[in-house]
Amino acid sequence: MIGTSTTAMSSKTFPIRLTIHGHHPDDKTTEGDRRGKLIHLPDSLEDLLRLAEKKFGKKGSTIVMADGSHVEDLSALRENDDLYVF
């Protein structure tokens, strides 16, 4: 019957992709690359901090959204969120 079949793609789940930045969202300096790095959501906040350190070459301890809200739970994040690690 036309219109009733589902494709394998619709039942498959894909990892959440995020963009991480190695600076505070209000940091307007031109130093370094400000475009961010596209990553898959890791399993923990600790893994996210380690990945950001590897990508940006500096250790961060704070993760915030563009509006400045602190990230405390990875399950609250959505596809294409921008995170700032500093």
Rosetta silent file (secondary structure, phi, psi, omega in degrees, C-alpha in Angstrom):
SEQUENCE: MIGTSTTAMSSKTFPIRLTIHGHHPDDKTTEGDRRGKLIHLPDSLEDLLRLAEKKFGKKGSTIVMADGSHVEDLSALRENDDLYVF
SCORE:     score description
SCORE:     0.000 S_00000001
   1 L     0.000  134.466 -177.773    0.000    0.000    0.000 S_00000001
   2 L   -71.110  136.078  175.189    1.407    3.426   -0.938 S_00000001
   3 L    85.524   -2.694 -178.115    2.387    5.774    1.927 S_00000001
   4 L  -107.998   -9.432 -178.594    2.295    3.179    4.706 S_00000001
   5 L   -83.238  152.378  175.636    5.783    1.684    4.550 S_00000001
   6 L  -115.079  150.751  178.592    8.615    2.920    6.703 S_00000001
   7 L   -92.758  160.423  177.376   12.244    2.989    5.749 S_00000001
   8 H   -61.446  -32.031 -178.844   15.054    1.551    7.802 S_00000001
   9 H   -63.189  -34.027 -175.767   16.426    5.077    8.197 S_00000001
  10 H   -71.661  -22.992 -179.606   13.365    6.287   10.108 S_00000001
  11 H   -96.501   -5.366 -177.920   13.805    3.686   12.860 S_00000001
  12 L   -87.883  138.492  176.566   17.552    4.176   13.211 S_00000001
  13 L  -101.300  144.284 -179.213   18.904    6.511   15.869 S_00000001
  14 L  -116.681  150.389  177.963   21.914    8.689   15.229 S_00000001
  15 L   -65.388  147.864  178.577   24.306   10.222   17.787 S_00000001
  16 L   -72.888  132.480  177.438   23.624   13.820   18.773 S_00000001
  17 E  -102.893  137.573  179.930   25.998   16.309   17.139 S_00000001
  18 E  -130.968  159.179  170.502   27.104   19.445   18.980 S_00000001
  19 E  -110.798  125.739  177.609   29.415   22.340   18.268 S_00000001
  20 E  -107.467  146.873  178.969   31.905   23.107   21.017 S_00000001
  21 E  -126.568  143.638 -177.265   33.793   26.364   21.428 S_00000001
  22 L   -95.363   36.195 -178.934   36.869   26.899   23.602 S_00000001
  23 L  -154.839  167.849  175.996   35.862   30.285   24.987 S_00000001
  24 L   -69.287  144.686 -179.190   33.090   32.088   26.876 S_00000001
  25 L   -61.139  -23.563  178.967   30.101   33.008   24.644 S_00000001
  26 L   -88.814   -3.412 -179.117   30.621   36.711   25.436 S_00000001
  27 L   -72.935  112.476 -175.560   34.313   36.581   24.464 S_00000001
  28 L  -104.614   12.241 -179.414   34.550   38.776   21.362 S_00000001
  29 L   -68.702  158.603 -179.403   38.317   38.651   20.848 S_00000001
  30 L   -96.085    6.421 -179.317   39.647   37.642   17.444 S_00000001
  31 L   -70.838  127.349  175.443   42.303   35.358   18.926 S_00000001
  32 L    78.788 -175.486 -177.920   42.124   31.784   17.609 S_00000001
  33 L   -87.973  119.267 -177.096   39.429   29.950   15.693 S_00000001
  34 L   -98.347    2.158 -177.091   35.921   31.047   16.723 S_00000001
  35 L   -77.932  -20.555  179.442   33.982   28.679   14.455 S_00000001
  36 L    87.921  177.044 -178.501   33.973   25.788   16.917 S_00000001
  37 E  -127.777  130.216  178.223   34.375   22.049   16.490 S_00000001
  38 E   -83.088  126.176 -178.584   31.600   19.630   15.523 S_00000001
  39 E  -135.344  165.958  168.539   31.542   16.576   17.814 S_00000001
  40 E   -90.432  145.112 -179.998   29.269   13.706   18.813 S_00000001
  41 L   -60.838  120.439  178.004   27.795   13.952   22.299 S_00000001
  42 L   -75.570  179.934 -175.294   30.059   11.955   24.662 S_00000001
  43 L   -80.747  -19.015 -176.301   28.797    9.755   27.501 S_00000001
  44 L  -149.562  163.796  175.668   29.607   12.107   30.397 S_00000001
  45 H   -62.715  -38.315  178.801   30.425   15.695   31.326 S_00000001
  46 H   -61.805  -42.565  177.772   33.951   14.553   32.221 S_00000001
  47 H   -64.160  -37.240  178.178   34.374   13.054   28.728 S_00000001
  48 H   -64.764  -43.089  178.229   33.114   16.307   27.197 S_00000001
  49 H   -64.173  -40.696  177.883   35.651   18.334   29.189 S_00000001
  50 H   -64.843  -42.017  179.485   38.467   15.950   28.156 S_00000001
  51 H   -63.981  -43.159  178.251   37.429   16.129   24.497 S_00000001
  52 H   -62.609  -39.958  178.012   37.318   19.939   24.605 S_00000001
  53 H   -62.320  -41.561  178.649   40.785   19.996   26.194 S_00000001
  54 H   -64.504  -41.932 -176.922   42.082   17.766   23.403 S_00000001
  55 H   -72.340  -37.487 -172.598   40.467   19.917   20.677 S_00000001
  56 H  -107.423   -8.538  177.078   41.445   23.344   22.049 S_00000001
  57 L    73.449   18.591  176.288   44.666   22.585   23.947 S_00000001
  58 L  -146.568  146.072 -175.950   43.467   24.088   27.218 S_00000001
  59 L   -82.290  131.005  176.075   41.676   22.659   30.225 S_00000001
  60 L  -114.488  159.413  178.252   38.142   23.859   30.918 S_00000001
  61 L  -132.065   -6.073 -177.100   35.923   23.337   33.949 S_00000001
  62 L  -126.383  137.031  177.208   32.722   25.128   32.923 S_00000001
  63 E  -125.328  122.771  179.242   30.252   24.282   30.146 S_00000001
  64 E  -131.322  161.389  173.138   27.567   26.806   29.181 S_00000001
  65 E   -85.632  174.223 -179.247   25.057   27.365   26.401 S_00000001
  66 L   -59.629  -30.919 -179.907   25.112   30.500   24.206 S_00000001
  67 L   -83.505    0.512  178.146   22.702   32.241   26.609 S_00000001
  68 L    94.257   -4.571  179.840   25.065   31.575   29.530 S_00000001
  69 L   -71.037  137.023 -177.128   23.054   28.798   31.181 S_00000001
  70 E   -76.464  136.859  177.432   25.258   26.144   32.797 S_00000001
  71 L   -88.235  119.888  179.050   25.112   22.609   31.427 S_00000001
  72 L  -118.317  -13.612 -175.717   24.611   20.118   34.267 S_00000001
  73 L  -143.834  117.072 -178.312   22.954   17.211   32.438 S_00000001
  74 H   -63.907  -25.795 -179.343   23.921   15.927   28.990 S_00000001
  75 H   -69.197  -12.969  177.463   20.444   14.482   28.449 S_00000001
  76 H   -82.947  -10.469 -177.372   19.117   18.068   28.271 S_00000001
  77 L   -81.192  151.470 -178.739   21.197   18.766   25.150 S_00000001
  78 L  -126.346  163.580  178.432   19.734   18.633   21.654 S_00000001
  79 L   -51.013  134.290  176.161   21.063   18.218   18.126 S_00000001
  80 L    70.926   15.106  173.705   23.114   21.216   16.913 S_00000001
  81 L   -64.857  148.269  173.250   23.430   22.891   20.333 S_00000001
  82 E  -102.398  125.221  178.836   26.413   25.220   20.738 S_00000001
  83 E  -116.343  143.219  179.866   28.420   24.628   23.911 S_00000001
  84 E  -117.475  120.032 -177.091   31.126   26.874   25.314 S_00000001
  85 E  -113.955  123.062 -179.765   33.835   25.208   27.396 S_00000001
  86 L  -148.915    0.000    0.000   36.227   27.377   29.384 S_00000001
